[in-house]
């Protein structure tokens, strides 16, 4: 129990000081576990779950309303409100901010698991790891990284 409290306080000290982080990784690296979110791949050109959810819902909204996706700009605030209102009223799909919004929208837009896998593979094709990915790889190789959990694909 004492180790957990000490580790917790060490993490809170890290907050925004890169030097403290570097020293903590140097000393406790293999004991640390990292949680990496979708933002870590944005620099590589991979869209976030939020961006993809909008893309899926945009396509589904256009299909449901007989609109051509090229004619409906999902970056327009008015259009985004229409899409949010549509899915907020549609009981078959989760509304904005619900935990299963991304997964349900993805499955509705691409019902086949194989097609979803191909979609993700296509998104990642030609992308290259960014500095953060290289840093994590170096920490792993040097034994200074215990485990990584990620929402990335």
N, C-alpha and C positions, 0 to 999 in steps of 0.2 A: 504493500500500500504506500509506503514511504517513497518508493521509486516512482510511482505514478504521480505523486504530488510534486516531487522534484522535477520530473520530466515536464509536467504541466506548467510549472513556474518557469522552467527553462524556455519552453515554447512561447509563453507570454512575453518573456524578455526579448525574444527575437523580433517581435512585431515588425518593425521596419528597418532595423539595423543590419545591413548586409554583412558587416564585420562579425557581429555576434552570430549570425546564421552560419557563416563560413567556419567559425571556431567550433560551433556546436556540431556541424557536420563532420569536421575533422576529428573531434573527440568521440561523439556518440553516433556517428553516421549509420553504422550497421544496425543500431538499435532504433533508428527512426523509421517511421512508415510515412509515405507521402500519399496524399490524395490529390490527384491531378484532374482538373476539369477540362471541359471542351475548349476553354480559352487558350490552353497551352498549344493548341494546333491552329489557332486562327492565323498566327504569323506565317504558317505554311500554306495558307489559302483554303483551309478546310472550314466550311461553315459551322456555326454553332447549332445546337439543338433548337434554339429559339428561331434562328434564321430558317432552318429546315422546316420547322413547324409552320411558320408563315408561308413558306413555299408550298407545302402540302395542302394547307387550308385554302390558300389562294386557288390552287388547281381544283380542289373539291368544290369550292364556292362557285367558280366559273362553270364547272360541269353541271352543278345543280341548277344554275340559272341560265344555262344555254349561252354562255359568254365565251368569247375567244380569249385565252389567257394573255395573248399579246396585246389585247385592247384594254386590259384592266391592270392598272399600275399598283402593285401591292405596297409601294413605298409612299403612296398618297395617303395622308392621315384619314381622309374621308372613307376611302376604300378599306383601310384597315379596320375602321369602326364598323363598316357594313359586314365585313367578314367576322369580326368578333361578335356582333349582334346575331348574325346568322347561326353561328355555332353555340352561342349562349342560349338561343331559343330551341335549337335542335337537340332533342333528348337522346339521340343515338350517338352523339359525339360529345366529348368533354369540352367544356368552355375554357376560356382563357385562364391560364394559371393553374389549372387542375393538374395533379401529379401525372396522370396518364395522357395528357394532351399530346405530347410528342409521339408516343408509341401508338396510340389509337389513330391519330391523323396519318402517320406513316403507313399503318396497316390498311387503312381505308383507301389511301391514295394508291398503294401498291399491295394488293391482297396476297400475292404470292411471296413466300419467304425467299425463294430463289431470285425473284425480280428485285426484292429489297436488298439482298446481298449484292447483286450486280450493280444496283444504284449506288451503294456505298463504295464498292470497288471503283466505279467510274469517277466518283467524287475525289477519291484518293489517288487515282492514276496520274502520274507525272508530278505529284507533289513531293517535295523534299523536306527532310527533317530540318527544323530550325535550331537556333542556338540552344534553346531550352532542352530540346530532345537530345542534342549532343552532350549537354551537361549531365542530364540524367544517365545517359549511357556511360559516361566517364565515371560517375559516382558508382554505378553498378559494377563496372569492371574493376574499380579500385577497392571494392568491398565496403564502400561507405554508404550504401543504400540497402536497407533491409528489405523493403517491399514497396510496391507502388500499387495503388488502386486507382482506376480511372473510369470515366464515363465515355472516353474516346473510343472510336472504332478504328 
